[in-house]
Amino acid sequence: MTSPQSQPAQDSEGARTRRPRRLHGLHGRLLFFLGDVLLLAGALVASVALWEERFSSSGLWPSVGVLFGLSLSSKVPLLYRERLYFVSWSYVGMEELIGVARAITIGSAIFVIASMSLSQANVLPSFALAIFVTDYTLSLLGIGAFRVSKRVSRRLLRRPWTESVPTLIVGAGAAGEQLVRSLLDTPGSGYRPVGFIDDDSAKWRVTLHGVTVLGPTVELPELAAKLGSTKIIVAMPSAPSSTIRRIVGLARSAGLQDISVLPALASILTGRVSWDELRQLELEDLLGREVVPVDMAEVDLILGGKRVLITGAGGSIGAELSRHVAKFSPSSVILLDFDETSLFDIHKELWVTSTGVTLIPVLADVRDERKVQQIFAELKPQVVFHAAAYKHVGLLERNPEEAVRTNVAGTANVAIAAQTVEAERFVFISTDKAVNPSSVMGATKRVGELTCLSLNQHGDTRFMAVRFGNVLGSRGSVVPIFREQIRRGGPVTVRGREVRRYFMAPSEAVLLVLQAAAIGQGGEVFALDMGEPVKIADLARELIRLAGMEPDKDIQITYTDLEPGEKETEDLLVAEEGTEPTQHQKIHIVRSLEIPQAAQVASAVARFRLLSEEGGQSQIISALQQLVSTYTPSSTALDTRHSPISPS
């Protein structure tokens, strides 16, 4: 059994590279402290010199020295409390200046009270109130100016905008303002902001950091031509994909192909935006950009401090699940996969990004019943996400025995093992192809759902399934295949002119899975709201445009027939099913009218195990039809002879 990860000892070179950074931080704090001492001293001396006629008297200096001690002891601790000795000098902003104002205001009030108390006790002479007011003003201005001095000097002394691309910024909100500020602070970025575009008429003609909001997005082509802009940046991280598509369409009508965006999480999670977070427009921005509202507190309740096991952890969904689960501080994340390379890659990635979380990579096959039982008995996971599956429709039509071995028997192995160790939750990753299945893959995933529903009737483990459509960019899906065909110069092969599919971005799908897992009480099949289906031919055209080329001009599109088992459009529900709402607008509960008994499912699974070993293809199809009444097998699944398969 694989043992939990241990962080490797840093080599001597690594230790040497970290030491200068610590010293640099110490030097920075010392610089801020000495600067504050000098500024507070200067403010006090200037105030006394301005208002006190006895300033030139040598007898006053000891009292001024006592005042200076009171000023330092009143203000410096508050500046430290506001963490103003730990700020980055290059990125001081409004929050830090508010901290300066708060510390100096409270500190000055304490300073005045202490000074007057000592005067009444005849320890200090009486000083005019104007001295304290002036000292407060000069201290506030001096320390605030000191904190922003590097940013101001860098802005004043910045290099000319040479070799910079005139750039239009779409979106004059908080993200756009922060982006332009970052660009102005970094002339070497290569972008020269020449104007904002925003549909909010209240912002028109408003200037942000010297850059004017010029008008609405419909004027983008005209403004780009007028200003000679060859690039646009969409600084609208919360905008829906429909808005992004409209803006991209306007840009392309103006001949602009150089389009960058801010990732949605850049501002949502950090609250700050920098130019180095920009990236080129991707397919996910046009199809799956809607921000998914997730109740993090609910998810944290089921994951925080728990032992979480993810099967298929190296796959597209499993890896994304692993990344998100690790953010909720589980006590351990058990990464289980049969693919050695994929498991190595996700473990290595999380080792770097998820410090403080115990990672346990387990190389195992969910089809190995004894091994699965051993793993669960030893590691005792409390939450299980079962993402391991065979998913390629055409291959499974020709190899149904392998489909049931993994998707049916493998699912039963993991589910029963979870129930044996009394795991709290078991989440089965299902698919829209399980609805009215026309393929072996869809039918086996429906059997997986039924297995979970039947097991939920006994024991304390909460079993649930989550259905969703295709995940953008997942391995073996049309998107990476199309991209590879485009890279080779075409043609791009599309199966069926009218084929439509539901697509979700990986992060959107996984966040909704986690939310469903949090709200599930057991026995539910959740269906995710996947929006409108996307025409695959349109998807191919968009990918060609994103590569900077024109469809059917630079890259040809050809069409072939559908693979056996495929539909033109996937269903969301079977005819007798309906949905019930949940507290989350994008998650629905599927009403299953018939839930088989655990004994019935166990008997069927045992039969599938036997048939898969004997290689009885026609018997497997018949057994699937008996358990899944809505399954309509393809002619290929019914034919025991293997036929050619298209890889696209």
N, C-alpha and C positions, 0 to 999 in steps of 0.2 A: 504493500500500500504506500502511496506517495505521502510523504510527510509534509506538514505545513511549511510554507516558504520561510526562510530566514534571510534577513537583509544581509548581503555580503559585506564583509569588511572593506572599507575604502582603502585603496592603495596609497602609498606615500605621495604619489603625484597628485591624487585627488585631494588629499589633505592640504597639500601646498597650494592648490588652486583656490581653496576656500578661505585660507587665512587672510589674503589681502582684502577680500570682501568684508570680513569682520572688522579689520583695521580701518577700512574706508568708512564703515558705518560709525566707528568710534570717533574718527577724525571729524566726520560731519556733525555729530552731536556736540563735540567739543567746540567746533567752529560756531555753531548756533549759540551755544552757551556764552562763549567769550564775546560774541557780537552783541548779545542781549545785555550783558553786563556793561559793556561800553556805551550802548545806546541808553540804558536806564541811567547810567552815571551822567551822560551828556544832557539828557532831558532834565534831570534834577538840578544840575549846576546851572543850565541855561535859565530855568524857571526862577531859581533863587537870585541869579544875577539880574534878571529882568525886573523883579518886584521887590527885592530886598536892598534897602539903602546901605545896610551894614555889611554887604557882601565883601567889600574890600577889607573889612576888619578881620584881623587874624584870629580874634576871639570867637568868631562865628564858625570857623572851619570845623572844630570838633563836633558842633551840633549838626552841621551839614553831613559829617561823616556818619553820625548816628541815624540821620534821616535816610542816608543812602543804604545803610544796613537794613532799615525797616522796609525800604522800597524793594530791595532784592528779596528779602525773606517773604514779602507779601505777594510778589508777582511771579518770581521764577518757579516756585512749586506748582502754581496754577498753569503756567506755560508747559511744564513737564506733564501735568495731569491731562492736558489737552493733547498730549503726544506731539507737541510742536518741535521737539528735538529729534523726531524720528521721521519727519517728512522728507520727500524727495525734493531737493531744491529746484529741479527742472520742471516739476509738475505741481507746484503749489497752486491751489485753486480757491474757489469761494468757501469751501468747507473749512480750509485751514485759516483763511482770513476771519471767518466767523469765530473760530477757536481763539484767535489772537484777541479779537474784540471782547470775547467773554472773559478770558483770563485777565486782561489788563483792566477791564471795568471792575470786576470783583476784587482783583488785587489792589487797585487804587482805592476802593472803598475801605478795604482793610487797612491800607496804609494811612488814610486820613484818620480813621478812628484810633489807630495805635498812636499816631503822632499827637493828636489832641489829648489823649489820655496821659501821655508822658508830659505834655505841657501843663496840664492841670496838676500833675504831681511834682511840678517844678524840676523835672529832669531835663526838659528841653525848653528853650524859649518859645514864645508864641510866634507862629508864622501865619502870614496872610493866606486866606483861602484861595486867592488868585494863583498862588504858587502851586498848590495842589491841582487846580484845574489845568494850568499850563503844563504841569508835569504829566498829567493824564493824557492830554492831547498829544504832546510830543512823543510820549512812550508808545501810544497807540499807532501814530503815524510812522514812527521810526521802525518799530518791530515789524509792522505790517509791510512796509516798504522793503525792509531787509529780506523778508521771506520771498517776496515776488521779484527781487532785484535781478536774479539770474534769468528769469523768463523775460522780463522787460528788456534787459541788455541783449539777450539773444534775438529778440524780435527787432530791436533797433539796428543791430549790427549784422543782421542776416544777409546772406549772399543774395545777389540779384536772381530773379526767377529765370535762370538760364536753363535751356534744355528741359523745360517743364511743359507738360501738356495742358492746354487750357481746358478746364473741366467744369461741367455743370453739376451741381449737387441737387438731386431730387429729394425734397424733404427738408423743411426749415424748422423742424422740431428739435428736441433735446439732442437726439443722435446727430442730426445734421450740424447743429451748433458745435458740439464737441468734436466732430470730425474736422470741421474747418479750422477750429482752434488748433487741433493737432497738426493739420497740414501747414498752417502758418508758422507753427513752432518748429517745423521740420521741412525747410525748403528742399532738402535732398530727397524728398519722397518722390519727386517727379511729377506731382500734380499741382497745378496752379488754379485754385478756385476762382472762377470768373462770375459766378452768380448762382443763386438758389432758384429752384422752381418749387412751388407749393400751391395746392388747390385752395388753401385757406386764404380768402380775400383779405382778412384782417392783417395778414403778414406782408401783403404786397407793399413794396417800396420801403420796407423795414430793412435796416442794415445790421448785420451780425458780424462783428470783427472785421468791418470794412467791406463785407461782401453783401450785395443787395439781393433781396427777394424780388425777382423780375416779373413773375406772373404765374399763371396756372400751367399744369402739365400739358394741356392741349396745345400750348404755344411752344412746346419743346423743339420741334423741327425748325420753326422760324428763329427762335433764340439761338439755337446751335449754329445756324448758318450766319446769323448776324455777328456773333462773338467769335466765330472761327473755332468753336469747340469741337474736338474730335473724340471726347470721352465723356461719359456720364457715370456718376456714382449714385446708386439708389440708397439713400440713408434713411430707410423706413423699415427698421427691423421687425416691426409688428404688423406690417401691411399684409393682407391676404394675398394668395397667389394670383387671384383675379386682377388685383391692382397692379402687381408686378408685371403680369402679361400685357396689360394695357400700356404701361409705360414702355416696356420693351418694344411693343409694336410701334409706338410713336418714334422711338429712337431709331428703329430700323427703317421707318419711312423716311427719316432724315439721312439715311446712309451711315448711321453710327453702328458699328459692330463692337466697339470697345466699351463694354458695360461691366461695371463692378458693383458689388452689393456688400452690405454689412450683414454678417451672420446674425440671425435673430438672438441667439444666446449671448452674443457679445455684449449687448447693452442690458438684456434682461437679467443676467446673472451678476455682471460686474457693476452696472450702472455707469460705466465710463466707456468711451469709444476712442480708439486710436486708429490712425491711418494704416498701421501695419496689420490690422485685423481685416482689411479689405481682401476680397477674393473675387475672381471672375464669376460671372453669372453661370449658374449650373441648372441642370434640369429640375432639381429639387426645389429651386426657387420658383419655378413656373408651375409646378404641379402639386407640391406638398409643403407650402410654406406657412400655412395657418398655424399660429401659436396655439399649442394645446394647454389649456388651463388644467393644472393638476394640483390636487390638494396634497402638498408635500408632507404636511403633518400626518395625514391619514396613511400615506405610504410609509412614512418613518415608523409608525406604530407597528407595522407588520414586518419591517426589515431591520430596523435599528437594533443592534446587539444580537441579531439572530444568526444561526448557521443556515446559509442559503446555498442550495445546490442547483446548478443549471446544466441540463444535458444539452448536447450539441453546442457547447459553449464556444467552439471555434467557428461556427457558422455565422451567417449574416445576422440573423435575429439573435442567436445565442450570444454572440460577441457584443452586440449593442445592449442586450439585457445585462450582461456582465458589467459593462462600463457604467450603466445607470445604477444598478444595484449597489456597486461599490461606493457610490456617492452618499449612500444612506447609512454609512458606518455600521455594517453588519459585523458580527464578531468574526465570521469567516465566510469566504466565497469559495465554494467547491466547484471547480471547472471540470466538467466531465465531457470527454469527446473521444471518438475512435480514430480521428484523423490526427496523427502525431504533429504534423507541421502546423495545422490550424491551432491546435492546443498550445503548442510552444509559442506561437505568435501572440495570442491573446494573453497568455500568462506573462510574457515579457512586457507587453504594453501596460498591463495593469500594475506590474511590479514597479514601473516608473511613475505612473500617474496616480496610483491609489495607495499612498503611504498610510501606514497605520491599520491597514486591513490585512488579515491573514488570508493568503491565497493558497489553495490546495489543488494543484493540477492532478487530475486522475485520468489516465489513459485506459479506457475501457469501452466495451461495446454494450449498448443497452439490450442487445439480443442475448447476451450471456446471463441467463437468469441467476445462476449461482454467484457469479461475480457481482452482479448488481445487489443481491441480498447482502453479500459480504461488505460492500462499500457502505450501504445504508446502516448496517449493524454497527460498523466501526465509527462512522462519522456522525450519525444521527442528525441528519439535516432537519431543520424545523420548517423551512419553506422550500418548495421544489418548483422550479420552472422547467417543464419538459418541452424542449425545442428540437430535440434530435428527431430527424425524420428523413425519409427519402421523399423527394418532392417533384422530380422531373416527370411530367405526365407521359410523354412518349416512351421513355425508357421503361417505366413501370407497367405500361400496357403490355409490353413484351416480356416483362419479368415479374408477373404477379406474385410468385412465390417469395421473391425478395421483398416485395412491398409489404406483404402480410408479416413476414419475419421481423421487419423493423417497425413498421407503423402500427401493427396490431400487437404482435407478441412482445415487441420491445416496449411499447407503451404500457401494456399490462404488467410487465416485469417491474418497471419503474413505479407505477402506481401502487401495486401490491406491496412493494418494498417500503414505500412511503407510509402506507397504512400500517404496516407491521411495526415500524418504529414510532408510530403515532405522531407523524409530522403534522404541523398545524394547518398548512395549506398546500395544495397541489394545483398548479396552474398548467393546463394543457394548451399548447399553442396549436390552434386549428386554422382552417382556411375556408374561404368562400366556396372552394371547390367541393366541400363536404355537403353542400346544399344541392339536392336533386343530382347526385353525382352521375357523370357520364364517363368517368375514368376510374381506373383501379386506385389511383392516388386519392381521389376524392372520396371513394367508398371506404378505403382504409382509414382515412382521417375521421370519417363519420363513425366508424367503429370505435376509434379512440375516444370520441366524445361520449358514445354510449357506455364505454367502459368506465369513464369517470363518473357519469351519472349513476350507474349501478352501484359503484363502490361507495358513493356518497350516502347511500342508504344505511350503511353500517359503519360503526366506529366514529372517532372524533375528528378525523382528518376532513377538512373542507375541500372537496374536489370541485373544480370549475374549469370551463374551457373558454377560450377567447378566439373568435373568428375574425380574420381580416384578409384583405386581398394581397396583391403583389407588392413587394417592397422594392422601392427604387434602388437600383444598383446592386441588388443581392446577387450572389454568385450564380451563374448559369441562367440568369433572367435575360430578357430581351435587351435591356439597356447596355450592359457590358458587351453583349454580342454585337449590337448595332455599332457601338463605339469602335470595336475592333475592326468591323467591316469598313467603317469610315476611315480608320487609320490606314487600311490597306488600299484605299482609293475606290472602294465600292465593288460591286453594287451592294446596297442594303436590301436584305431579303425579308419581306413581310409576309407572314402567313395569314391570308385572308384580307380582302380590301376593307371589310366592314367590322373586323374584330375589335371589340372594346374590352378593356380591363380596368378594374379599380386599382389605383396605386396609392401608396402611402410612403412618406419619407421614413427611414428607419427609426429616427428619434421619435417621430410622432406615434408610430405604431407601438414602440416599446413603452413610452410614457403612458399610453392608454392601457396597455397590458398591466402595468404596475397599478394604475388607478383602479382597474377592474378587479385586480387581485385584492386590493385594499377594501373595496366595498362588497365583495362577494361574501355571501353567508354559507355557500356550499350548495351544489346541485344546479348551478346556473350555467347556461351557454350564453356567453356575451357576444354580441355582434357590434363591431365598431362602425361608426358612421364614416364611410370612406368617400363621401362627396359624390361627384359625377364620374361615370366611367370615361376613360380616355381612349380615343381611337388610336390603335397601334400605328397606323399609317401616319397620323399627325405627330405621334411621338417620334417616329423616325425622321420626319422632316425637321422637327425642332432640334434634334440632336445634330443633324447636318448643319443647321444654321449656327448652332452654338460652336461648331468647329470652324466657323468663319467661311462656310461655303453655301452654295445654293442647291436645293434639292432638284433633281432631274436636269441639272445643268452641269454642276461640278461632280455630283454624286448621283448615280442612277438608283431608283427604287424599283425592285422587282417583286412580284407577288407569287406565292405558292399556295397550295391547298392547306387546310387545317390538318394538324396531326390527329391521329385517332384518339378519341377521348376528349378532345377539346371542343368548347362551345364558342359561338361568336360572342356571347355576353354571359358572364357569370351571374347566377341568381344570388339573392341575398337571403331568401327564406323559401322553404318548401311551401307547397300550396296550403297545407293545413296549419302551418305555423303563423304566429303573430309575434308582436314584440310588446314588451312593457318598458316604460321609461325608468331611468335611474336618476340619481341626483346630478349625474354628469350628462351634459347635452349630447356628447358624442359617443355614449355607451348605452346600448340597449340590451335587454334580456330577452332571449328567444324563448317563446313558450313551446316546450316540447310536450306534445299530447300523449306520447307513449314512452315511458321509461322502462326498459327491460329489467327484469330481476337479475341480481348479481349472479345467481346460479346459472341463468340462461346465458349471460355473457361469458362467464367462466367456461362453460361447456363449449361455446362457440370458439373462444380463444384456443382452447385445447385442441379443437378440431383443426383450426388454422395452423397450429404448430405441426401437427401430424401431416397435413396436406403439403405444407411447405417443404418438409423433409422428403416427402415422396415425389414432389414435383408434379402434383396433379393440377395442371393449370385450369382445366374446365371445371373440376370440382371446387377449386378456390373461387372461381367466378360465381358458381352456383351458391356456395356458402355465403358469399358477400351479398348476393341478391336476397337470400333468406333472412339475413340479419338487417339489411338496409333495404327496405321495401321500395324506396324511391330511386334505387340504383338501376340505370339502364346501360349495360355494358356495350362497348364498341365492338365492331366486327373483328378488330385486331385482337382484343382481349379474348374473344371466343375462338379465334383461330390459333391453334397450337404451333403453327409454322411462323417463323420469324420473318418479318418483312423489313425493307430498308427504312431508316429513320433520318430525317433531316436534322442537322445540328442547330439550325437557326430558329 
